[in-house]
Amino acid sequence: MPDFDAWDVVKVPFPYTDRPVRQRRPALVIAANGIQQEHGLLWVLMITSADNRGWPGDVEVTDLIMAGLPAESVVRTAKIATIEAKEAERIGTLPPADRVVVATHLPTVLAQSVRYG
């Protein structure tokens, strides 16, 4: 099994929340290293076509060749999944400028998802 790094663009069987199906699609690795070594897992964000209706927190992928993507795409920061690393295939990497934008959205998305008390 290859080792993955944060910001790798991979093709994975991404689960849908609104239907009982998984489809191989691109995703962005946001956590690997420890979670992959200990559990064989990756945390990934969905990458989807830029033609789809936009969501708050979507981040445009500015270099499709570097990312290994065939069409204009966005990282959907609101859709995170845990994937088995053995099912992932690296296809590219997210451009450095796009990483900064994704990283600014992640704390907000995660904070809105967690309730204390």
Rosetta blueprint (number, residue, H / E / L):
1 M L
2 P L
3 D L
4 F L
5 D L
6 A L
7 W L
8 D E
9 V E
10 V E
11 K E
12 V E
13 P E
14 F E
15 P E
16 Y L
17 T L
18 D L
19 R L
20 P L
21 V L
22 R E
23 Q E
24 R E
25 R E
26 P E
27 A E
28 L E
29 V E
30 I E
31 A E
32 A L
33 N H
34 G H
35 I H
36 Q H
37 Q H
38 E H
39 H H
40 G L
41 L E
42 L E
43 W E
44 V E
45 L E
46 M E
47 I E
48 T E
49 S E
50 A L
51 D L
52 N L
53 R L
54 G L
55 W L
56 P L
57 G L
58 D E
59 V E
60 E E
61 V L
62 T L
63 D L
64 L H
65 I H
66 M H
67 A H
68 G L
69 L L
70 P L
71 A L
72 E L
73 S E
74 V E
75 V E
76 R E
77 T E
78 A E
79 K E
80 I E
81 A E
82 T E
83 I E
84 E E
85 A H
86 K H
87 E H
88 A L
89 E E
90 R E
91 I E
92 G E
93 T E
94 L L
95 P L
96 P H
97 A H
98 D H
99 R H
100 V H
101 V H
102 V H
103 A H
104 T H
105 H H
106 L H
107 P H
108 T H
109 V H
110 L H
111 A H
112 Q H
113 S H
114 V L
115 R L
116 Y L
117 G L
